[in-house]
Amino acid sequence: MLYLFLLFVFPSIVVQSSTSCVCTTVECPEEGHNSVVMGNGYAKFDYLYTYHNAQEVVVSASGTITPQSLDQGTETTTCTQKYSRMLEDDGDHNCDAGHILANRLGGYGNLPVNIFPQNAGMNRGTYAQFEGKIYDYMNTGVQLGNLSWIFYYESDKHTMPNVVNYTASFDDGNEFYSLFDNI
């Protein structure tokens, strides 16, 4: 009853779930499957989230991109940068808000579901180079890229993955694969 009274008197109140999410203008990840269409409708992805230390964390993601999804993503926002730092558990609070699906591949940076706390050196180094390899290959005439990630954590007490397994396969049979240390 008090809740209904508060909503009536203060209609702008945003009620959070049992976990904290700093983003209030877009949906935050929920435990289980989270499906998102990005890249102006040409990138379709499913993200699997579970709880670690009372926070939702991504454990895997997969989906498809097409040449039309390239360069249709968005940059991160203040909200998603705060969101990633909230999940950073190495004590430094200097991680990047890493896109799971890269901006240049069609990934939206304003959606927390597509963001994870990423070591800045990896994000701007080997991970960016791998994304560039996928981007360049999508421009060679292939029509479909199947991308998948598996996120590994030191334990279920950690909310920042320490290893990311990233695979890209294409409709012509080629495949790229890499493991990234996120420490």
N, C-alpha and C positions, 0 to 999 in steps of 0.2 A: 504494500500500500504506500509506504514512504517513497519507494522507487517511482511509482506513478505520479505522486505528488511532485517530486523533484523534476520529473520530465515535463509536467504541466507548467510549473513555475519557472524552470530553467530549461527550455526546449533545446538549447544548444549543448547540453551535457552529452558527452560521448562516453558510453560505458565500454570499458575494455574487458576482454576476457580475463581468465585467471593469469595469463602471462602479460607482460608489458610489451607494447609495440608503440614506438614513437610516431608512427605514421597514422594520421587520423583522416586523411582525405582520400586514401586508397585502401583497398583491402590488404590485410596482412596475411601471411601464410597460415594455414590451419593444418592440424595434424591430419595425415592422410594425403590423398591425391588433390592437387591443385592444377587445374587446366587453364591455359592462357593462350590466346591468339594474339600475336604481335606482328611486327613487320608489315603493317597495313593489311593484315589478313593473310599474309603469305608464309607466316611462321607459326606452327602449331606445336605447343609443348605441354608436357605433363611433368609436374614436380611432385616428388614424394617427400613429405615432411614427417618427422617424428619428434618426440620430446627428449631433450637433454637438459638437465639442470633447470627444469621448469620453463624452458624456452623451446619454441618450434625451431628445428634445424633441418636443412635439406639433406637427404641421404642419397637421392638420385634424381636425375632429370633426363628426359628424352623427347625428341620431336623431330620435325622436318623443316627445312628451309628450301627456298627456291631462289632463282636469280632475282625475282621480283622483290624478295624480302631484303636484299642487300641495301645498305645505307638508309634503311627505314626505321632504325632504332632511335633511342633517345639517351641523352646524358643522365647521369645520376642527379639526384636532388639533395637538398639539405636534409630532408627527411630520410632518404635511403642511406645517406652517409652516416647519419646518427644511428640508424638501424643497424648497419654493419658494425659500427664501433660498439654498440650495445652487446653484440654477439662475440666480439673479439675478447678472448679470454687469456691472452698471453701477457697481459699487464701493461702493454705499451700504448694502447689506444691510438695507434697511428696507421691502422690498416686502410686499404682502399675499399670502397664499396664496389666490389668486383661484380660485373655482370656475369651471370651464368651463360646466357646467350648474349654474345657480344653486341654492342651497339651497332657496329658495322655489318653484322649479320642479321639485324632486325630486332635485337633485344631491347626491351624498354627498361631504362634505368630508373624510372619513377615507381616501379612495382617492386616492393620488398620480396615477393616470391622469386624474382629473377636476380636477387642480390645475395652475395655471401661475403663474409669478412675475408679479404684476400691480401696476402702479403704484397706490399707495394712493389717490391723488386720483381716478384714473379708476375704480377699483373702487367707491369710496364715492360717486362723483358720477355722471357720464354713463352709465357701464356699469350701475350700479344702477338708474338711471332707465329705461334701455332694458329691463332685465329686468322692471321694474315694469310697463312698457307691455305686455309679453308676458303677464305674470301677469294683469293686468286684462283683457286681450283673451280669455284662456282662460276667463274667468268670464262671457263674454257669450253662451255657448251653443255655441261651436265645440267639436268633439269631438276634434280632432287638430291638434297644432302640429308642424311639421317645422322643426327648428333645425339650422343649420350654421355652422361657423366655419372660417376659414382664418387661420393664424398666419404672419406674415411676420417674417423675421429680417434684421438688417443684413448678415450673412454666415453661412456654416456654422461660423464660429468662435464665434458668439454662442449663448447658451442661454436668453436672455430675449427673447421676441418684441417687436419695436418697433411693430408694427401688428397689430390684430385686426380681421378682417372678419366681422361677425356678421349672419346673415340668419334671419328667422323667417317662415315661410309657413303658412297655415292652410287647413283643409278648405273654407272658404267663399270662397277665392280671394284674400283679403287677404294682404299681405306687408309686413314691416318690414325695413329694412336700415340698417346703420350701420358706419362705419369708426371704430376707436378707436386713438388714439396711446397707446402704452404706454411712454412715456418720461418 
